[in-house]
Amino acid sequence: MKKTITKAVLILSLFIVTNKTFSYNFGGGGGTFVQQGNKKVGTNAIGSQVFQGFSVAISADGNTAITGGPEDNNGVGAVWIYTRTGSTWTQQTQIAAPNDAIGTAEFGFSVGISANGNTIIVGAMQDDSYTGAAWIYTRSGNNWTEVQKLIGTGASGNARQGYSAAISGDGLTAIVGGNADNSNI
């Protein structure tokens, strides 16, 4: 059975010569994508090589997007969250690496978002000297609150947990990848 896309949004990251990364928002129906507004550059970035757009995710309804900048603040990292009203995207907030991040965590190396856009997961594969971790945040109104730092047990070596991360549509189940666990096996 052929499915028809009636409403779609794509976020594309583009590496710019200035060593910064920006996000572009595209939306459309019937399989045709058109850019919605100007490129999005999150505010309050720290440093010249932040790599905003290194990781991106969008809610199922297409109205909330998250983009990671793992090199913000010299590798500590941050994420930026955008919301859409009609065809206008606006930065809702920036979330800097939390206080329980250890070292140059690269917070924002991976990101995921629930279907309704109210729960996010943010990976940081360099947290605690490459042990890695991920954080869950929830939104109430316009406010985002850290719920929990996730560190898997039984890791072998510098697992780099948070190298990849995803969250289920209902925001109740998360998966965190550690690509270097057990010597990259």
TORKELUM-132796 format. One record per residue (C-alpha): residue number from 1; x, y, z. Coordinates in Angstrom, 1 decimal. Each point is the difference from the previous one (the first is absolute). Last residue first. Example, Ala and Ser with C-alpha at 12.3 -4.5 7.8 and 13.67 -1.06 7.14 Angstrom:
<domars>
num=2&x=13.7&y=-1.1&z=7.1
num=1&x=-1.4&y=-3.4&z=0.7
</domars>
This chain:
<domars>
num=185&x=32.5&y=-4.7&z=19.8
num=184&x=1.5&y=3.5&z=0.2
num=183&x=2.4&y=-0.8&z=2.9
num=182&x=-2.7&y=-1.3&z=2.3
num=181&x=-2.1&y=3.1&z=-0.4
num=180&x=1.2&y=2.4&z=-2.8
num=179&x=-3.3&y=0.7&z=-1.7
num=178&x=-2.0&y=0.6&z=3.1
num=177&x=-3.6&y=0.3&z=-1.0
num=176&x=-2.9&y=1.3&z=2.1
num=175&x=-3.6&y=-1.2&z=-0.2
num=174&x=-2.9&y=1.8&z=1.6
num=173&x=-3.5&y=-1.1&z=1.0
num=172&x=-2.8&y=2.2&z=1.5
num=171&x=0.0&y=2.9&z=-2.5
num=170&x=-3.2&y=-1.2&z=-1.6
num=169&x=1.6&y=0.0&z=-3.5
num=168&x=3.0&y=-1.9&z=1.4
num=167&x=3.4&y=1.7&z=0.7
num=166&x=3.2&y=-0.3&z=-1.9
num=165&x=3.7&y=0.3&z=0.7
num=164&x=3.3&y=-0.4&z=-1.8
num=163&x=3.5&y=0.7&z=1.1
num=162&x=-1.7&y=0.4&z=3.4
num=161&x=2.1&y=-2.7&z=1.7
num=160&x=3.6&y=0.4&z=-1.2
num=159&x=0.9&y=-3.5&z=1.4
num=158&x=3.4&y=1.0&z=1.4
num=157&x=0.8&y=-3.4&z=1.4
num=156&x=-2.6&y=-2.7&z=0.5
num=155&x=-3.5&y=1.1&z=0.9
num=154&x=-1.9&y=-2.1&z=2.5
num=153&x=-2.4&y=2.7&z=1.1
num=152&x=-1.5&y=2.6&z=-2.3
num=151&x=0.2&y=3.7&z=0.9
num=150&x=-3.1&y=2.1&z=-0.3
num=149&x=-0.3&y=3.4&z=1.6
num=148&x=-3.6&y=0.7&z=1.0
num=147&x=-2.9&y=2.4&z=-0.1
num=146&x=1.6&y=3.3&z=-1.1
num=145&x=-2.8&y=2.6&z=-0.4
num=144&x=-1.0&y=2.0&z=-3.1
num=143&x=-2.3&y=3.0&z=0.4
num=142&x=-2.1&y=1.4&z=-2.8
num=141&x=-3.3&y=-1.7&z=1.1
num=140&x=1.2&y=-3.1&z=1.9
num=139&x=2.9&y=-1.7&z=-1.9
num=138&x=1.8&y=-3.1&z=1.0
num=137&x=3.7&y=-0.7&z=0.0
num=136&x=1.9&y=-3.4&z=-0.1
num=135&x=3.8&y=0.0&z=0.1
num=134&x=2.5&y=-2.3&z=-1.7
num=133&x=3.4&y=-1.3&z=1.2
num=132&x=3.6&y=-0.6&z=-1.2
num=131&x=2.8&y=-2.1&z=1.6
num=130&x=2.2&y=2.2&z=-2.3
num=129&x=1.9&y=1.8&z=2.7
num=128&x=-3.0&y=0.7&z=2.2
num=127&x=-2.3&y=1.2&z=-2.7
num=126&x=1.5&y=-0.5&z=-3.5
num=125&x=-3.0&y=-1.6&z=-1.6
num=124&x=-2.5&y=2.7&z=1.0
num=123&x=-3.5&y=-1.0&z=-1.1
num=122&x=-3.1&y=2.1&z=0.4
num=121&x=-3.5&y=-1.6&z=0.3
num=120&x=-3.1&y=2.1&z=-0.4
num=119&x=-3.5&y=0.0&z=1.4
num=118&x=-2.9&y=2.4&z=-0.8
num=117&x=0.3&y=-0.1&z=-3.8
num=116&x=-3.3&y=-1.9&z=-0.5
num=115&x=1.7&y=-2.9&z=-1.8
num=114&x=2.9&y=-0.1&z=2.4
num=113&x=3.4&y=1.5&z=-0.9
num=112&x=3.5&y=-1.3&z=-0.5
num=111&x=3.5&y=1.5&z=0.1
num=110&x=3.6&y=-1.1&z=-0.5
num=109&x=3.3&y=1.9&z=0.5
num=108&x=-2.1&y=2.6&z=1.9
num=107&x=2.1&y=0.0&z=3.1
num=106&x=3.6&y=-0.4&z=-1.1
num=105&x=1.1&y=-1.0&z=3.5
num=104&x=3.1&y=2.2&z=0.2
num=103&x=0.3&y=-0.7&z=3.7
num=102&x=-2.7&y=-1.7&z=2.1
num=101&x=-3.7&y=0.9&z=-0.6
num=100&x=-1.8&y=0.2&z=3.4
num=99&x=-0.4&y=3.8&z=-0.3
num=98&x=-2.0&y=-0.4&z=-3.2
num=97&x=1.4&y=0.7&z=-3.5
num=96&x=-1.7&y=3.1&z=-1.4
num=95&x=-3.7&y=0.0&z=-0.9
num=94&x=-0.9&y=2.7&z=-2.5
num=93&x=-3.6&y=1.0&z=-0.2
num=92&x=-3.2&y=0.6&z=-2.1
num=91&x=1.8&y=1.0&z=-3.2
num=90&x=-2.7&y=1.0&z=-2.5
num=89&x=-1.1&y=-1.7&z=-3.2
num=88&x=-2.7&y=1.6&z=-2.1
num=87&x=-2.0&y=-2.0&z=-2.5
num=86&x=-3.1&y=-0.2&z=2.1
num=85&x=1.3&y=0.1&z=3.5
num=84&x=3.2&y=-2.0&z=0.4
num=83&x=2.1&y=-0.7&z=3.0
num=82&x=3.8&y=0.0&z=0.3
num=81&x=2.2&y=-1.6&z=2.6
num=80&x=3.8&y=0.6&z=0.2
num=79&x=2.5&y=-2.5&z=1.5
num=78&x=3.2&y=0.5&z=1.8
num=77&x=3.6&y=-1.3&z=0.2
num=76&x=3.0&y=-0.2&z=2.4
num=75&x=2.3&y=-0.2&z=-3.0
num=74&x=1.6&y=3.5&z=0.2
num=73&x=-3.2&y=1.8&z=1.1
num=72&x=-2.1&y=-1.4&z=-2.8
num=71&x=1.7&y=-3.0&z=-1.7
num=70&x=-2.9&y=-2.3&z=0.3
num=69&x=-2.5&y=2.3&z=-1.8
num=68&x=-3.2&y=-2.0&z=-0.1
num=67&x=-3.2&y=0.9&z=-1.8
num=66&x=-3.6&y=-0.5&z=1.3
num=65&x=-3.2&y=0.4&z=-1.8
num=64&x=-3.6&y=0.6&z=1.0
num=63&x=-3.0&y=0.4&z=-2.3
num=62&x=0.3&y=-2.9&z=-2.4
num=61&x=-2.8&y=-2.0&z=1.5
num=60&x=2.3&y=-2.9&z=0.4
num=59&x=2.6&y=2.1&z=1.8
num=58&x=3.3&y=0.9&z=-1.7
num=57&x=3.5&y=-1.1&z=0.5
num=56&x=3.5&y=1.4&z=-0.7
num=55&x=3.6&y=-0.7&z=0.7
num=54&x=3.1&y=2.0&z=-1.2
num=53&x=-2.5&y=2.8&z=-0.6
num=52&x=2.0&y=2.5&z=2.0
num=51&x=3.6&y=-0.8&z=-0.4
num=50&x=1.3&y=2.3&z=2.8
num=49&x=3.3&y=1.1&z=-1.6
num=48&x=0.3&y=3.7&z=0.7
num=47&x=-0.7&y=-0.2&z=3.7
num=46&x=-3.0&y=0.3&z=2.3
num=45&x=-3.4&y=-0.1&z=-1.6
num=44&x=-2.5&y=2.3&z=1.7
num=43&x=-2.4&y=0.0&z=-2.9
num=42&x=-0.8&y=-2.8&z=-2.4
num=41&x=0.5&y=0.5&z=-3.7
num=40&x=-3.0&y=-1.0&z=-2.1
num=39&x=0.2&y=0.4&z=-3.7
num=38&x=-2.6&y=2.4&z=-1.4
num=37&x=-3.7&y=-0.8&z=-0.4
num=36&x=-1.7&y=-3.3&z=-0.9
num=35&x=2.0&y=-1.6&z=-2.9
num=34&x=-2.2&y=-1.8&z=-2.5
num=33&x=-0.5&y=-3.8&z=-0.1
num=32&x=-2.2&y=-1.7&z=-2.6
num=31&x=-1.2&y=-3.5&z=0.8
num=30&x=-3.7&y=0.9&z=0.0
num=29&x=0.3&y=2.5&z=2.8
num=28&x=2.8&y=2.3&z=1.1
num=27&x=2.5&y=0.9&z=2.5
num=26&x=3.7&y=0.9&z=0.2
num=25&x=1.9&y=1.3&z=2.9
num=24&x=3.7&y=0.9&z=-0.3
num=23&x=2.4&y=-0.6&z=2.8
num=22&x=3.4&y=1.6&z=0.3
num=21&x=3.5&y=-1.3&z=0.5
num=20&x=3.0&y=2.1&z=0.8
num=19&x=3.5&y=-0.6&z=-1.4
num=18&x=-0.1&y=3.3&z=-2.0
num=17&x=-0.3&y=-2.0&z=-3.2
num=16&x=-3.5&y=-1.1&z=0.9
num=15&x=-1.0&y=-3.6&z=0.7
num=14&x=-3.7&y=-0.4&z=-0.7
num=13&x=-2.5&y=-1.8&z=2.2
num=12&x=-3.3&y=-0.8&z=-1.5
num=11&x=-3.3&y=0.0&z=1.9
num=10&x=-2.8&y=-1.6&z=-2.0
num=9&x=-3.7&y=0.6&z=0.5
num=8&x=-2.9&y=-2.0&z=-1.5
num=7&x=-3.7&y=0.3&z=-0.5
num=6&x=-2.1&y=-2.1&z=-2.4
num=5&x=2.5&y=-2.7&z=-0.6
num=4&x=-1.7&y=-2.7&z=-2.1
num=3&x=0.4&y=-3.6&z=0.9
num=2&x=0.1&y=-2.7&z=-2.6
num=1&x=-1.4&y=-3.4&z=1.0
</domars>
